[in-house]
Amino acid sequence: ETGVTQTPRHLVMGMTNKKSLKCEQHLGHNAMYWYKQSAKKPLELMFVYNFKEQTENNSVPSRFSPECPNSSHLFLHLHTLQPEDSALYLCASSQETGLEKLFFGSGTQLSVL
Amino acid sequence: DQQVKQNSPSLSVQEGRISILNCDYTNSMFDYFLWYKKYPAEGPTFLISISSIKDKNEDGRFTVFLNKSAKHLSLHIVPSQPGDSAVYFCAASGAGGGSQGNLIFGKGTKLSVKP
């Protein structure tokens, strides 16, 4: 079992759909992150949660809505996405924010039709 | 504008030889640098890091060199093995690079090690 688990691995959705990405970490970490990797672009930070509190929103559109019910779980709720939102969405965790060694999940490959 | 640049999208090396992956950065406030390795269908995994107070850090076959004056770092893999074939991401952080936990990543370099 990997330390950071993401589901689903692949997701295809229409622009009017509502879906959620799930991330769970089994490492006892206190910080969790959502990153986005678009084709031919660097990984971009979307959100940071530290001890369940959101500490960073990197100017992400409101059609992406994160939720962190506890330090082990992180969700990304998606609604009315655009085709340009198609990307690999990666969840990561670290012991605390400021400790830059991140542990990543395998990601959810999202396609918006 | 990109703050962390990996100008070579791909690199091919023969098994047993040295692989050198390069990374340039523009923000002089970066004080901590990391390399991550990513296999297909997996998330990136941490490989090695270096603080700006050092100019070299070695871990087995992997060595990272930092040249602060040139704002350049490189990852050396010696000897290269076919299992090293992956995408390598350079990342940086620091007081000027964003909030805590906000790593700035390069686009990655795909390394292919041929038997």
Interface residues (C-beta under 8 A of the other chain):
Chain A: V4 Q6 R9 A31 Y33 K40 K41 P42 L43 E44 L45 V48 N50 T55 E56 N58 L90 A92 S94 T97 G98 L99 E100 K101 L102 F103 F104 G105 S106 G107
Chain B: Q2 V4 Y32 L34 Y36 A41 E42 G43 P44 T45 F46 S49 F89 A91 S93 G98 S99 Q100 G101 N102 L103 I104 F105 G106 K107 G108
